[in-house]
Amino acid sequence: MRPDQPRTPRLRRKKATACQRCRARKQRCDDQDQDGACRNCKSAKAECVPATHGPTDTYSVSYVEDLEQQVASFHARLPQQTSETAAQVHTGAGTLLAPNTQSNIYAEVQGFNDPINAFYLPPIHSRENTAFPFDFSYPDENLFSIAQEPTIQVNNTVEPGSYTIDASQSLAASGDAAMADVSVREGASFFQTYFETIHPRYPFLDVEECSTAYLKWKTGEMKTWNDKDWPMCLLKLIIANGAILQNAWLDHTARRQRQGFDVQEQSILSDDSLKPSRRIQFLLLHAFLALHGENTERIVHIIGVAMRFAILHGFHRLTNDGTHEADMKIKAWWSIYCLDKVVAITLRIPPYPPDEWIETPSYEAKPDPQFFMPWAADLPGFSDGTLYNFDLRYFAHMCRIRRLHSEILTTMRGLSPDIDTARLRELRVEIDRWTKSDEVFANGHPNREGHASPLGVVYVGHMTRFLLYSSVSLEVSSEIVDELLQACCDACATFRALQKRKHLPRHWFDMLFVFQIGVTMIYIVWRRAITVSKVVDRAIRECTAILSIFADRSQNADVYRDCMDLLASIVSRAAQPANIDAESRRELAVLVGQIEENRLASHIHSQLLDMCRDNTIDG
């Protein structure tokens, strides 16, 4: 091959799935020997068993079996439908078969290829299709395990083939069919998971309203409820979120639900019979579903729609008159605000609306009344204690740091380099004051793990430091770059500790943020041509481990893990810290091209492109 002839970039081979032991322990599975045993299993002298997928690969076995039953049922009814159609043709004196009659005969088959249909599934290689390789094996310490057989079942009285819905129909039209697959114990477990995980952080739902909807569903009264559109929608979305948090939906139910939610989004927003507050609740529940997906633009779209819709209805100019309705609206507004800032700090999008537009008072935590949560009585081990009072001090605390995030995004863009340092010190003091606040977890906060925990607050503090120092040009001063590098190391170490303590929800934006932290670390090392210290090396390893866990059960996170692995290997094997060989640059360029499809913050994208260029420093 001639030197001037371009070479085809060598694509990295997709890494094997982690073994069962490493997956259960959330460990990185690598260094397999010729017998296929990984390093962790060899050190523990344990058998290394690969984690296998179902024989149907992308689609679960239960889904394929259900689909076969649907097709068999269709074939069984086809002769009868054909004879009826023939009779209609003969009575029509030789007239052609009406188009609408023909479409009705094949409605079930056409529905499989119709994107509007709730039973529609995109092709296996379509970007819409997200695999759900979930199983029903949970660690012993998982409070919400549903490994035992449910004692109560909801009978499925819906005929096969009745899952088809039209975009103009209400959610209630397919509600019974969707909910018939969920037992009472499963539904109770999903409700408990939602109110344990999401509600303390984003308390935009009325607990009493949710309790009423749950009881109506459990007792079967919802089938005869006249005004059941919103309660059924509320019920389905809570169960959908709880199920995804548990990684518990294995069959086609999740896909059918997701398609149903997608086609109903516009109809819910345009339904004038629903109050704006309920439509905002729907959008927020839908946004949390999207956060567990793998489409950055979809998440940005839903949260952006929710924010604009809330502003349209004046949620940014609320007054607290002491009523329950005003309190719920204030909670909903600040929930939207906090979610919007998650998107803004990850993608470096200018905050909207500007803070000077916001007149709604900050949420102040107060003693909440006790709520009756009927689903707790249907859970194993929850025979006692169905009354709960939610401690929302964490929510109020997070609202304050999200406002600080908005201030950082707004002010750091307009500061000149000569006053950056002074303003940075002021903002750093505010961050430290927020992180060290003890009042949020005073009097023994019940949740000591997960995001809503003292360690979770520390992680948000490190995130904010990373946001602050990465908003300044790397050319300003070496002191600021040192602070940025330290914030990267601290953030990776803390998030890895959170992963080890408890199974965290795999939010797509958590993965994006950690990936961007890792890129920044390596870019600083490469740009400054410095030797990798032990602290930075440990942080890079923790970052790759975090991304490996995300990629273990994700269809689209593999490329981020592979990119981080490549960057880490470049830093570790480079003869000179600033040098990247041509083959690695080409390989990196291919991965960056794949990552571009899901969007990144512009400055992170620029850093990756900079490392792809041939700007090697001669030693």
N, C-alpha and C positions, 0 to 999 in steps of 0.2 A: 504494500500500500504506500502510495506517495505521501510525503510529509504534509503536503497542502491539501490532501483529500480528507474531507470531514469524516470522522468516525461515527458510527451509530452509537448513541448513548447506551450503556449497559444498564438495564433495569435491575433493580434489586429483587431477588427472589422473595416471594411472600413468605413470611416466617410461619413456622408450624404453630398450631394451637397449643396452648399450655397444657401440661398434663393435669390429671385430676387432682393430684396432691397439691401442686403449686396453685392451681385455680382456687381450691378450697382455702388455702392459706394466704391468698393474694400476694404470692411471691412471683418474681420474674423467673420464667422457665427458659433456660438456655444451656449452652455447652453440652449438648447431647453427644454421647460417644457413639461408636459404631453399632452398639446394641440398642441405641435409642433412649438410653437412660440419661436424665438431666443431672446437673450438678447437685441440686438440692436433694433429690432422691438418693443419689449415690452417697452423699455425706450422711444422710439419715439411715442408710442401708435399708431403704424401702423400695418396694416394687414401683417402677415408673410406668403408669398406665396412661396412655394418651386420652385426652378428653374427646370423645367421639360425638359427631353430629348424627342426627337422624338419617336414615337411609334415603330420605328425599331431599337432603342437602338444604336448599333455601326454605322450602315449605315443610312444616311439621307433619308428622305422620298422622296425627289426629285430623289435621286440616284436609289432607289428601283422602283419608277414609270418609270424612264427611262429604267431600266433593263427589266421591264415587257413589255415595248414597243418594245425593241429589241427582246425579246423572241417571242412576238406576230407576229412581222414582219417576224421572221425566220419561224414560223409555217405556215404563210400565203404563203411563197415561197416554202416550203418543197414539196407540191404535184407536183408543176411544175418541181422542180429539180429531184424528184423521177422518174417522167415519162420520163424525158430526159435521166436519167441514165438507166432506163429499156430499152429504145430504143437502147442505146449504147451496152447494154449486148446482146440484140437479134441480132444486126448486127455483133456481134463478134463471132457468131456460137458457142455459149455455153461457151465461154472463161470466166474466172473469172474476176470480176471487178478489174480494175487496182488499186493498192494501192494509187496512187496519186489522182485518181478520187474520191475515197472514202474519202480521207482526205480533199478534197476541199468541199465536201458536208457538212461536219461537222466542217468546219474551224471556224465558229463563235462560236459554242458550245465549241470546244476544246480550243479556245482562252481564255475562262474564267478561265481555269485551267493551262494555259501556262505562266510561270513567265516571258517569253520574251515578251509576248503580252502586248500592251499598255493598254488594257482593263482588264488585270489580276488584281484580288484582292486576297490577302492572306486570309486564314481563319480568323474568327473573333478573335480567341485567339492567332493568330500568332504574334510574336514580330515585324514582318514587318508592321503590320496593325496599323496605328496611327489614332485614331479617331479625327475628326474635328468638335467638337460640337460648331460651330460658328453660330452666328445669324446676322441678318441685322439691329439690333437696336443699334444705336450709340448715345452717349451723344450729347447734343445740341452744346457743344463747339468743337466737332470733325469737323475739317475743311474739311475732306475728306469724309463726309457722302454721301452715295449713296442710302439713303432711298427713295428718290423720283424716280418716274418712268423715265427711260432714254427716252429722246426725239428722239434719233436716234438709230436704231437697225441694226446690221449686219445680213443679211439673211443667214440662215443655208441651204446651197444648197447641203450638204453632205448627201448621203444616209445612213440610219441606217446600222450599221454593218461595216462601212468603217473605223472605228477607229483602226483596226488592223494594226500594223506595224511590220516590220521585223528588227532585230538588224542591218542588213547590209544596210538598207535604210537610206537616209538623213532625217534630221528633217523636211525638207520642205514637205516630203511625207505625214505627218499627221498634218502639220501646219494649213491648212485651217479648218480642222475638229475641232482642239483644239481651234482656235481663234474665231470660229463662235459662241461660247457660250458667248462671251464677247461683250457687247455693246460699242459704242464709248465713252459714258459718263463713263462707268465703266473703260475702258482702260485708259482714260485720268486721272481718279482718281487714278488708280494704278500707272501710270507713275509719277504723282505728288507726291504721297506718297514715292515712291522710291527715287526720287531726293530731297525730303525734308528730308528724314530720313537717307539714306545710303550714298548718294553721297558726302555730306559734310565731312563725316568721312572716306570714302574710294573712292576717286575720280578716279577710274581706267577706267571709260567709257568715250568715246568721245561723248560729248553732241550733237554736230552737226550730228554725225552718228546716234545717237538715234532719233533725230528729224526727219531725213530723213526716217528712218524705220517706225516711227509712222505715218507720212503723207502718205507713200505708203500703209500702212495697212488701214488707215482711208478711203482713196479714192478708195480702191480696186485695185490699180495698182500692188500690190505685187503678185496678181494671174498671171500676165503676165510678171513678172520680171524674166529675165533669170538667173541672179546671185542672187537668193533669199535665198540660204541656210543659210548663216550667218545672214542676216537681220532678217529672220524669227526666227532663234534661239535666237538672241538678243532680239527681241520683246517678245517672249514667256517667256524668263527668267525674263525680267524686270516686265512683268505683273504678273508672278507667285510670285515674291518677293513682289511686291506692294500689291497683294491680300492677301498674308499671313500676311503682316504687318498690314493690315486692319482687319484681321480675317474675310474675306469676302467670301471665297469660301466654300459653304455649300454642294454642290452636288458632283458628281463623278469626276468633272473636275480636282480637285486637285490631286486625286489619279491617274487618267489617265495621267496627266502631269508628276507626279513624276515617274511613271513607264517609260514613254517615255524618260525622262532625264536620268534615270539609264541605260537604254539599249544603249543610244547614247554616253555615256561618253567616252568609248574606241574609238569609231569611230571618234569622234571629235579630240581626241588627235593624232590619227594616220592619219588624213587627211592632207596630205602635201600641198594641195591647199590653206589651211588657214595659215596665218602668225602666228608665235609663240605668238605674242602679242594678237591676237584674241583668240587663244586657251587658253591663260592664263585668258583672260577676261571671257571666258566660265567657266573655273574652279572656278574663284572667285564668279561669280553669282551662280554657283552650290553650293559653300561652304556656301553662305548666306542662301540658301534654307535649307541646312543641319542644320544650326545653329538653325532653328526653329523646327527641328525634335527632337527626343528623343533618339538618338543613339550616344553615345560618340565615339565609335570606328569608326563609319561612318564619323563623323566630322574630327577626327584625320586623317583618311585615305585621304579624299579629300584635306584638307589643306596640308598634307604632299606631296601628288602628285603634287599639284600646286607649292610648294617650290622646289621640286627636278626638276620639268620641267623647272622652271625659271632659276635655276642654270645651268641646261644642256644647255640652250640657252644664257648663259652669262649675265643674268639680274643683277647679283651681281657685275658686272664689267663694268657698263655703264659709259659713259662720256656725259656730258651735252654740246652739240654743238649748243644749241640755237634753234634747230628745233622742230617743233610740235611733230614729231614722238619720238624724244628723251625724250621730256617732258612727253609724255604719258607713255613711258616705265618706266621712273623713278617713276611716280605715281603708276603704276602697281606693281613695285617691292616693294615699301614701304607699299603698301596695303597688299601684301602677308606677308611681314615681320611683320606688326602689327597683322594680324590675327594669324600668327604662334605663336607670343608671348602670345596671349590670351590663346592658348592651353597649351603653355609651363608653364606659371605661375599657371594655374589651376591644371594641373596634375603633375607639377614639373618634366617636361621632359627637359633634357639638350638641350639648344638652338642649332639650326642648321640653317645655317652654323655658325662657329665661327666668331665673329665680325672682326677678323683680315683678314678674307677672303674677306670682303665686301669692294669694291672700289667705288661703286656707290655713288655719292655725296648725302648728305642729302637733302631732299626736302625743298626748301626755298619758303615761301609764297610770292606771288607777285600779283599785280593787274591783275586779269583775265579779258578778254574781256567779253562783254555782249553776252549772248546766247539767241537765239530765241527758246522758248519752246512752240510748237504749241498746246500741250495738255492742256495748261492753258486756252486757248480760248474755250475749250469744257467743262469746269467745271462751275457749277452754282456759280455765284458771282465772277468769274474771267474774266469778260468781258474786264477789263483793266489790263495792266501790264503783257505781255507775254515775256518781255525781262528780263533776270536774269543775274547777275554776282555772282558767288559762292565765298564766303569768305573761303579760305582754310587755314587760320591761325590755326584753331583748328587741322586740319590734320597734319600740320607741327609740332605743339606742341605735339601731341600724338606720332609722330615718335620719338621725343626725349625721352619721358618717356619709350617707348618700348625698346629703346636701353639701358636705365638704368635697365629695367627688365632683359634684357639679361646679363648685367654685374653682377647683383645681383645673378642670377642663376649660373653664371660661377664662380665668385670669392668666394662666401660664402661657396662653397663646399670644397675649399682647404685651408681655413684659420684655423689656430690652435686657441684653446680657449683663449690663452693669448693675442692675438692681435685682437680678435673679436671686443672688445669694441671700440678700436680706429677706426677701419674701419667702424663699424656701425655708429659712429658719423659722419664720412665724408659722407657716403651715405645718412644719415638722413638730413644733410644740403642740399644736392642736391635735395632730394625729396621736402623739404620745399620751396626751391628756385623755383622749377618747379611749385608747387601748387599755389604759391603766385604771379606768373607772371601775370601782368595785360595786357600785350601787345596783348595777344590772343583775348581778348574781348574789345579791344579799339574801340572807335568811335561807340559805340552802336551796338554790335553784334545782329543780328535779332532774333536768336534763344535763348530764355531765359529758355527753358525747355528741358527735355530729356537729353541724354548723352552728346550731344554737347552743353553744357551750363556751366556757372560758377559752379553750383552745381554738374554737372557731372565731372568737373575737380577735385573738392574737393573729390568726391568719389574715383576717380582713385588714388589720393594722399593717401587716407586711405588704399586702396587696396595695394598700393606699400609699405606702412609701415608694413602692415600685412605680405606681402611677405618677407620683410627684416627681421623682428624679428622672424618669424616662420622658417626662414632658419637656426637659431641657436638652439642648444640643449637647452631644458628647464632646464637643470641642470647647465647652465653657471652662471647666477646670477639672483637674484630676481628682480633687476632693469629692466633687459631686459624682463622678464616675465610680469612685470607691464606694460611696453610699449606695449607689444604684446596684452595684455588684453584690454588696452585702444584703440589700433588700431581696434580691433574686435568690440568694442562698437561703435566707431565712424563710422566704415564702415556700420554696420547694420542701425544705425540711418539715415545716409545719403542716403542709397539706399531706405529705406522706404519713406523718403521725396521725392525722385525722383518718386517713384510709386504713391504717392498721388498727385503730381503736374500734371503728364501727363501719359497717357497710354503708357508704355514702351513696346518695342518688347520683347516677352518672349524668349530670347535666352537661350538655354539649358545650356551653360557654365556660364551664370549669375547665374542660379539656383545652379549649382554645386559649384561655388565659395562661394556664400552666405551660403550654407549648410556647407561647410568646415570651414567657419568662426565660425558658430554656434557650431560645434563640438569642435573646438579649445577652445572656451570660456568655455564650460562645462567641457572639459578635464582639463583645468587649475584649475577650481574650485574644481573638484574631486581630482586631483593629489595633490594639495596643502592643501586640507582639510580646505578650508576657507569658511566663511559664505558669502552667496550671498549678495552683496551690492545692493542698489537701482539702481545704474547705470547699473550694470551687469544684474540685473533682468529685467530692461526695455529693454536692448539690446536683451536678450533672447526672450522676448515677441515680439519684432519687427522682429526678425529672424523667429520665428514661423509664424508670420503674412505674411511675404514675401513668405515663402514656401507654405502657404495655398493659396495664390493668384496664384502661379505657378501651384499648384496641382488642382486648381479649373477647369481648362480647359486642363489638361494634363493627359495622360494615365499612364505615368511611373513615374511622380513626386510624386505620393501618398506615396510611400515608404519612400522618403526623408522627407516629412512632418511628417509621422507617427514616423519615427526615431527621428526627432528633438522634437516632442511632448513628446515622451517617455523619452528622455534625460532631457527635461525641468521638467517633472513631477518627475523624480528621484531626481533631485537637490532640488526641492521645498519640497518634503515630507520626505527626508532622515533624520533620527534621528541624524546622524553624517554626515557631508559633504562628507566624504570619503567612506561611506558605501553604497553599492548597494545590495539590497536583491536578493536572488537566483532566484526568479520568474522573476524579471526585467532583470536580466542578461540573462536568457534563452530567454526571449522575444526579448531583444536587439540582441542576437546572430542570431535569425531568420531573423530580419530585415537587419542586416549587410550582411547575406548571400544573400539576394535579391539584395542589393545595389551593391555587388561585380560584378554582371552581367554587370553593366554599367561603371565600373571602377571608381576609386578615386585616388587622390594623395596617394602615398605609406605611408607617415607619418600620414595622416588622417586615413587611413585604420588601421595602427598600433595603433593609439589612441583608435579607436573603439574596436579593439580586446582586448586591455589592459583593457578597462572597462568591457568587457564581462567575464574576468577571475575572479576567486574567490580569490581576494587579499584584502579582507576586513580588515580594520585597527581596531583593538580592542580599545575601548575607556576606 
